[in-house]
């Protein structure tokens, strides 16, 4: 959450790594009240940050394709983590397509 709270300078690689690392841990905490909702909020906030980054990449000068390619790779990794989350029934997690968002 710390990275997502930054008004600027968020490191999306850190967020994606943490989302991926959560997968194996989630079954043990999935039943904790509010955990699924908190995770959903984090994913939604990251999606908003990716959308903003995509908009900035498209309006910036230089190699837009390279920037968008990097964002797409991050989005794909985030989507893979969400696939794991959505398989844990106790979380009631709804996948938010990062790739589709950008």
Backbone as CSV, one residue per row, in Angstrom:
resi,resn,N_x,N_y,N_z,CA_x,CA_y,CA_z,C_x,C_y,C_z
1,UNK,0.818,-1.196,0.000,0.000,0.000,0.000,0.858,1.255,0.000
2,UNK,2.043,1.159,0.560,2.919,2.321,0.618,3.222,2.890,-0.754
3,UNK,3.538,2.039,-1.705,3.820,2.501,-3.069,2.593,3.145,-3.698
4,UNK,1.434,2.590,-3.456,0.215,3.112,-4.068,-0.220,4.448,-3.481
5,UNK,0.211,4.739,-2.267,-0.153,6.008,-1.627,0.704,7.172,-2.098
6,UNK,1.787,6.883,-2.776,2.654,7.952,-3.260,1.917,8.774,-4.320
7,UNK,1.933,10.103,-4.194,1.272,10.923,-5.210,1.975,10.840,-6.564
8,UNK,3.277,10.567,-6.531,4.033,10.348,-7.766,5.258,9.510,-7.408
9,UNK,5.869,8.939,-8.418,7.075,8.166,-8.194,6.850,6.741,-7.708
10,UNK,5.618,6.237,-7.864,5.339,4.861,-7.476,6.207,3.915,-8.317
11,UNK,6.704,2.858,-7.704,7.468,1.851,-8.433,6.531,0.683,-8.735
12,UNK,6.000,0.611,-9.964,5.032,-0.436,-10.280,5.620,-1.840,-10.206
13,UNK,6.926,-1.965,-10.394,7.555,-3.287,-10.296,7.442,-3.835,-8.876
14,UNK,7.563,-2.964,-7.903,7.432,-3.385,-6.507,6.004,-3.875,-6.249
15,UNK,5.034,-3.131,-6.739,3.632,-3.511,-6.524,3.342,-4.861,-7.161
16,UNK,3.773,-5.056,-8.384,3.527,-6.320,-9.087,4.232,-7.473,-8.374
17,UNK,5.461,-7.231,-7.901,6.187,-8.283,-7.179,5.438,-8.679,-5.906
18,UNK,4.957,-7.693,-5.159,4.223,-7.979,-3.922,2.922,-8.713,-4.224
19,UNK,2.214,-8.292,-5.264,0.979,-9.001,-5.634,1.282,-10.463,-5.952
20,UNK,2.356,-10.701,-6.695,2.741,-12.074,-7.021,3.141,-12.880,-5.798
21,UNK,3.821,-12.219,-4.857,4.262,-12.908,-3.641,3.106,-13.249,-2.705
22,UNK,1.997,-12.537,-2.840,0.849,-12.785,-1.964,0.159,-14.125,-2.234
23,UNK,0.192,-14.575,-3.467,-0.536,-15.776,-3.867,-0.451,-16.941,-2.907
24,UNK,0.755,-17.405,-2.571,0.874,-18.556,-1.679,0.414,-18.278,-0.249
25,UNK,0.393,-17.016,0.148,0.018,-16.666,1.517,-1.492,-16.502,1.712
26,UNK,-2.193,-16.214,0.642,-3.610,-15.856,0.752,-4.522,-16.934,1.325
27,UNK,-4.332,-18.207,1.006,-5.246,-19.190,1.589,-5.292,-19.154,3.113
28,UNK,-4.188,-18.822,3.745,-4.169,-18.816,5.211,-4.838,-17.587,5.819
29,UNK,-5.027,-16.534,5.032,-5.660,-15.319,5.568,-6.978,-14.978,4.885
30,UNK,-7.363,-15.784,3.928,-8.557,-15.481,3.130,-9.821,-15.356,3.959
31,UNK,-9.890,-16.071,5.067,-11.084,-16.030,5.896,-11.155,-14.840,6.838
32,UNK,-10.109,-14.041,6.907,-10.101,-12.876,7.790,-11.048,-11.821,7.217
33,UNK,-11.945,-11.387,8.056,-12.958,-10.425,7.624,-12.302,-9.152,7.069
34,UNK,-12.729,-8.753,5.902,-12.248,-7.533,5.275,-11.006,-7.688,4.435
35,UNK,-10.350,-8.834,4.510,-9.090,-8.999,3.782,-9.316,-8.962,2.269
36,UNK,-10.336,-9.665,1.814,-10.630,-9.685,0.385,-10.968,-8.302,-0.141
37,UNK,-11.744,-7.543,0.634,-12.105,-6.184,0.226,-10.893,-5.265,0.172
38,UNK,-10.011,-5.416,1.144,-8.797,-4.602,1.157,-7.919,-4.929,-0.048
39,UNK,-7.811,-6.213,-0.362,-7.032,-6.627,-1.527,-7.656,-6.085,-2.804
40,UNK,-8.979,-6.127,-2.881,-9.680,-5.592,-4.052,-9.406,-4.097,-4.206
41,UNK,-9.403,-3.361,-3.103,-9.117,-1.921,-3.140,-7.708,-1.644,-3.643
42,UNK,-6.758,-2.444,-3.196,-5.373,-2.281,-3.636,-5.257,-2.503,-5.139
43,UNK,-5.899,-3.551,-5.613,-5.855,-3.866,-7.044,-6.505,-2.751,-7.863
44,UNK,-7.622,-2.218,-7.386,-8.300,-1.122,-8.092,-7.417,0.120,-8.146
45,UNK,-6.753,0.430,-7.045,-5.871,1.600,-7.000,-4.700,1.409,-7.962
46,UNK,-4.145,0.201,-8.018,-3.041,-0.057,-8.942,-3.524,0.069,-10.384
47,UNK,-4.713,-0.379,-10.655,-5.274,-0.240,-12.008,-5.357,1.238,-12.388
48,UNK,-5.809,2.073,-11.469,-5.879,3.509,-11.740,-4.494,4.081,-12.028
49,UNK,-3.506,3.652,-11.261,-2.136,4.125,-11.475,-1.603,3.682,-12.838
50,UNK,-1.923,2.434,-13.232,-1.496,1.956,-14.555,-2.171,2.746,-15.666
51,UNK,-3.445,3.049,-15.493,-4.165,3.851,-16.492,-3.531,5.235,-16.625
52,UNK,-3.197,5.842,-15.500,-2.533,7.147,-15.533,-1.188,7.058,-16.239
53,UNK,-0.420,6.038,-15.917,0.888,5.851,-16.537,0.760,5.643,-18.043
54,UNK,-0.271,4.931,-18.433,-0.506,4.695,-19.864,-0.821,6.014,-20.572
55,UNK,-1.665,6.818,-19.949,-1.988,8.123,-20.526,-0.758,8.998,-20.669
56,UNK,0.088,9.002,-19.655,1.320,9.788,-19.699,2.271,9.253,-20.765
57,UNK,2.349,7.936,-20.878,3.232,7.332,-21.882,2.795,7.699,-23.294
58,UNK,1.498,7.732,-23.504,0.978,8.043,-24.838,1.165,9.512,-25.204
59,UNK,1.174,10.387,-24.212,1.296,11.813,-24.500,2.744,12.312,-24.449
60,UNK,3.657,11.477,-23.992,5.057,11.881,-23.887,5.763,11.753,-25.238
61,UNK,6.838,12.487,-25.352,7.658,12.372,-26.554,8.582,11.175,-26.413
62,UNK,9.022,10.666,-27.532,9.959,9.540,-27.502,9.292,8.246,-27.930
63,UNK,9.861,7.157,-27.482,9.433,5.825,-27.887,8.214,5.360,-27.081
64,UNK,7.050,5.731,-27.563,5.794,5.383,-26.889,5.605,3.870,-26.859
65,UNK,5.959,3.204,-27.953,5.783,1.749,-28.016,6.591,1.032,-26.938
66,UNK,7.801,1.497,-26.690,8.633,0.868,-25.657,8.016,1.071,-24.282
67,UNK,7.523,2.278,-24.008,6.893,2.551,-22.712,5.647,1.693,-22.529
68,UNK,4.828,1.644,-23.566,3.601,0.840,-23.480,3.926,-0.640,-23.362
69,UNK,4.995,-1.078,-24.006,5.422,-2.472,-23.885,5.799,-2.816,-22.454
70,UNK,6.505,-1.907,-21.802,6.872,-2.118,-20.403,5.652,-2.152,-19.501
71,UNK,4.711,-1.258,-19.748,3.475,-1.250,-18.956,2.664,-2.519,-19.189
72,UNK,2.660,-2.990,-20.417,1.913,-4.213,-20.737,2.503,-5.410,-20.000
73,UNK,3.819,-5.495,-19.933,4.457,-6.602,-19.199,4.081,-6.564,-17.723
74,UNK,4.089,-5.372,-17.137,3.677,-5.232,-15.739,2.219,-5.642,-15.563
75,UNK,1.377,-5.199,-16.491,-0.044,-5.518,-16.427,-0.278,-7.025,-16.542
76,UNK,0.468,-7.681,-17.413,0.326,-9.133,-17.563,0.715,-9.869,-16.278
77,UNK,1.780,-9.418,-15.640,2.197,-10.034,-14.373,1.148,-9.803,-13.296
78,UNK,0.593,-8.612,-13.266,-0.465,-8.320,-12.300,-1.720,-9.136,-12.547
79,UNK,-2.052,-9.339,-13.816,-3.207,-10.177,-14.153,-2.986,-11.624,-13.715
80,UNK,-1.756,-12.109,-13.868,-1.447,-13.475,-13.442,-1.624,-13.621,-11.932
81,UNK,-1.201,-12.614,-11.185,-1.393,-12.650,-9.732,-2.878,-12.660,-9.391
82,UNK,-3.642,-11.868,-10.102,-5.090,-11.827,-9.857,-5.769,-13.150,-10.178
83,UNK,-5.253,-13.858,-11.166,-5.800,-15.183,-11.475,-5.699,-16.083,-10.237
84,UNK,-4.582,-15.985,-9.546,-4.395,-16.763,-8.313,-5.398,-16.316,-7.254
85,UNK,-5.562,-15.008,-7.092,-6.489,-14.480,-6.085,-7.916,-14.964,-6.343
86,UNK,-8.324,-14.932,-7.601,-9.714,-15.253,-7.926,-10.047,-16.727,-7.708
87,UNK,-9.031,-17.578,-7.606,-9.260,-19.009,-7.367,-9.511,-19.312,-5.889
88,UNK,-9.271,-18.346,-5.025,-9.468,-18.539,-3.588,-10.870,-18.069,-3.239
89,UNK,-11.772,-19.001,-3.139,-13.191,-18.710,-2.968,-13.482,-17.816,-1.772
90,UNK,-12.804,-18.034,-0.667,-13.068,-17.270,0.559,-12.780,-15.777,0.405
91,UNK,-12.001,-15.399,-0.604,-11.691,-13.979,-0.808,-12.816,-13.224,-1.499
92,UNK,-13.646,-13.921,-2.266,-14.667,-13.261,-3.091,-14.020,-12.163,-3.940
93,UNK,-12.925,-12.505,-4.577,-12.136,-11.546,-5.353,-12.627,-11.497,-6.793
94,UNK,-12.789,-10.293,-7.319,-13.153,-10.088,-8.724,-11.932,-9.550,-9.473
95,UNK,-11.538,-10.282,-10.469,-10.357,-9.874,-11.242,-10.629,-8.560,-11.979
96,UNK,-9.659,-7.688,-11.890,-9.667,-6.415,-12.614,-8.606,-6.522,-13.676
97,UNK,-8.995,-6.548,-14.919,-8.034,-6.757,-15.991,-7.116,-5.561,-16.180
98,UNK,-5.865,-5.709,-15.763,-4.897,-4.630,-15.944,-4.580,-4.422,-17.419
99,UNK,-4.384,-5.507,-18.161,-4.056,-5.380,-19.584,-5.202,-4.703,-20.327
100,UNK,-6.417,-5.097,-20.030,-7.575,-4.487,-20.681,-7.690,-3.010,-20.335
101,UNK,-7.251,-2.630,-19.144,-7.360,-1.244,-18.695,-6.397,-0.321,-19.427
102,UNK,-5.260,-0.879,-19.853,-4.287,-0.014,-20.527,-4.375,-0.190,-22.034
